[in-house]
Amino acid sequence: MDETELNYQRGQQAKQLLESELLNEMFRKIEEDCQREIRASSLLETEVREKAYLLLKTVDVLKTKLRAVYDTGVMAEVAIRRRGRPPKQV
């Protein structure tokens, strides 16, 4: 398997994750919990807010990375089709 085919397969896996109801539900739950912690924290609880903020940013980075892998997979699919053959399904 060449790199283009590997990118396509990884993109398909990323697509499944991005479309996963369970994963998206967990992301929403983490985001809601963090927002709740931030709102409920007192003025002096900066560490609590910072930890919640960092977790929110981590979720954002994970989503962005998954989207980048998916986008790379889409480009790989185009390249494979230009070779005159359909990509192998995962």
Backbone hydrogen bonds, N-H to C=O, Kabsch-Sander energy under -0.5 kcal/mol:
donor,donor_aa,acceptor,acceptor_aa,energy
6,L,2,D,-2.2
7,N,3,E,-2.7
8,Y,4,T,-2.1
9,Q,5,E,-2.5
10,R,6,L,-2.7
11,G,7,N,-2.3
12,Q,8,Y,-2.1
13,Q,9,Q,-2.0
14,A,10,R,-2.5
15,K,11,G,-2.3
16,Q,12,Q,-2.0
17,L,13,Q,-2.1
18,L,14,A,-3.0
19,E,15,K,-1.8
20,S,16,Q,-0.5
20,S,17,L,-1.0
24,N,20,S,-2.4
25,E,21,E,-2.3
26,M,22,L,-2.3
27,F,23,L,-2.5
28,R,24,N,-2.4
29,K,25,E,-2.4
30,I,26,M,-2.6
31,E,27,F,-2.6
32,E,28,R,-2.9
33,D,29,K,-2.7
34,C,30,I,-2.5
35,Q,31,E,-2.5
36,R,32,E,-2.5
37,E,33,D,-2.4
38,I,34,C,-2.6
39,R,35,Q,-2.6
40,A,36,R,-2.4
41,S,37,E,-1.1
41,S,38,I,-0.5
45,E,42,S,-1.5
46,T,44,L,-1.3
49,R,45,E,-1.8
50,E,46,T,-2.7
51,K,47,E,-2.4
52,A,48,V,-2.2
53,Y,49,R,-2.7
54,L,50,E,-2.7
55,L,51,K,-2.1
56,L,52,A,-2.3
57,K,53,Y,-2.5
58,T,54,L,-2.3
59,V,55,L,-2.2
60,D,56,L,-2.1
61,V,57,K,-2.6
62,L,58,T,-2.5
63,K,59,V,-2.4
64,T,60,D,-2.4
65,K,61,V,-2.7
66,L,62,L,-2.5
67,R,63,K,-2.4
68,A,64,T,-2.2
69,V,65,K,-2.3
70,Y,66,L,-2.4
71,D,67,R,-2.9
72,T,68,A,-2.3
73,G,69,V,-2.0
74,V,70,Y,-2.1
75,M,71,D,-2.1
76,A,72,T,-2.2
77,E,73,G,-2.3
78,V,74,V,-1.9
79,A,75,M,-2.1
80,I,76,A,-2.6
81,R,77,E,-2.6
82,R,78,V,-2.0
83,R,79,A,-0.9
83,R,80,I,-0.7
84,G,81,R,-1.6
85,R,80,I,-1.2
